[in-house]
Amino acid sequence: MNETFPAGDESVTEEPHARLERIFIEAYLCARGHTRQSLHRLPEEEVRRLMIEASVYASARLAEIETRERFLHELHGASQT
């Protein structure tokens, strides 16, 4: 697998949470003893499985952050009225 997980050139126009998503994916891989660079040594099916699991993990963490953001926004909005 050549480009399983693109290297870190962050674009100014990327989505707000894209960098954070990459960090969560890297953290997931690290917890499983892998890095983005080490994935190319694994069988394609294992890479696919790890990346699906890492994506689910990152999505859950981002959803948690977004929920907290909304809650704080609502809390601050309610306290100002």
Long-range contacts (C-beta under 8 A, 24 or more apart in sequence): 1-39, 1-40, 1-44, 1-47, 2-40, 4-36, 4-39, 4-40, 4-47, 4-51, 5-36, 5-39, 5-51, 7-36, 17-62, 17-65, 17-66, 20-62, 20-65, 21-58, 21-59, 21-62, 24-54, 24-57, 24-58, 24-61, 24-62, 25-51, 25-54, 25-55, 25-57, 25-58, 28-53, 28-54, 28-57, 28-58, 29-54
